[in-house]
Amino acid sequence: MLSLDATIKDIEQEKDRFHAYAEVVIPGDEDGIDQVELDLDNLGGRLYAEPLLHPAAGLHRLTISGAGIAPFRIGDQILVRCFSTNEIPD
């Protein structure tokens, strides 16, 4: 598993929900990355972010959604976990 950081770039706050966007750069020197996911476990609340499957090297934007007020601010960093095929969690 490879660990990277994603940076929160935008937050759209609604009355009782939010949508946020984080950017991560997948390095070109890493072969075999089959899944990339944000580590949202330590942020509390009900959060969801779709994993990236078979991402190419370069800049990627991930969408995070959840109930209530966003537990982070623009510029904050979130851990990203990158998995090869044999490491993908169930």
N, C-alpha and C positions, 0 to 999 in steps of 0.2 A: 504494500500500500504506500502510496505517495501522498504527502500532505502539502497543501497549498493554502493560500489565503485569498478570499474574495472580498471585495470592497463594496459596501453599500453605496450606490450612486443616486438612487431616487426612492422616495417614499410617497405614496398616495394614500392619505388618511381619509377614511370615510367615517361616518358616525360610529359604527360598531365593528368595522373591518378595516384592514389595510392591505395594500399591495406594494411590494418593494422590489427593487431590481439591484442585483449584485453582479459585479463583473469579476471574472477570473481569467488569467492567462494560462493556457495549457502549453507547457514548454515543448518545443520541437524536438528536443533530444530524448524524450521519453517515448519508447515504443510500447505498444500493447496496452494502452489505457482504453478500457472498454466501458467503464462507467465512472461518472463524476457526480458526487452528491455533496450538498451542504450539510454540515454537522449542526443541526438545530436542537439537539438534545439538551444543551445547557441553557437555552434561551427561555425555557418555560412556555406555558400556554399552548394553544393549538396552532401550530405552524405547519405549513406544507410548502415544499419546493420540489418540482419535478426534476429527477436526475437527468443528466446528459448521457446519452448512449453513443458510444463510438465517436467521441469528439475528435475533430482534427486539431492540430496545433494552432494556437492563436487565441484571440480574445473571444470570450463567450459571455453572454448575459443570462443570468438565472433569475426566475421570478419566484418571489416568496409571498405567500398570502397567509392571513391569519385573522383571528377574531380579536377585537379590542384595539388597544393602542400598540403600535410597533415597539418591540422591546430593544430597538437599536436606533441609531441616528445616521444620517448621511456621513460617510467617511469611516464608519466603524468597519472592522474586519471580522469575517466569519471563517472558521476553519472549513476547508474543502478536502474531502477524501477521494482519492483516485484509485480505482481498482482495476486489476487485470482480470481476465476471464475466470481464472481459478480462485480469485479472492473475493468475488462479488458476494455480499451478504444476502441471506435469505429474506 
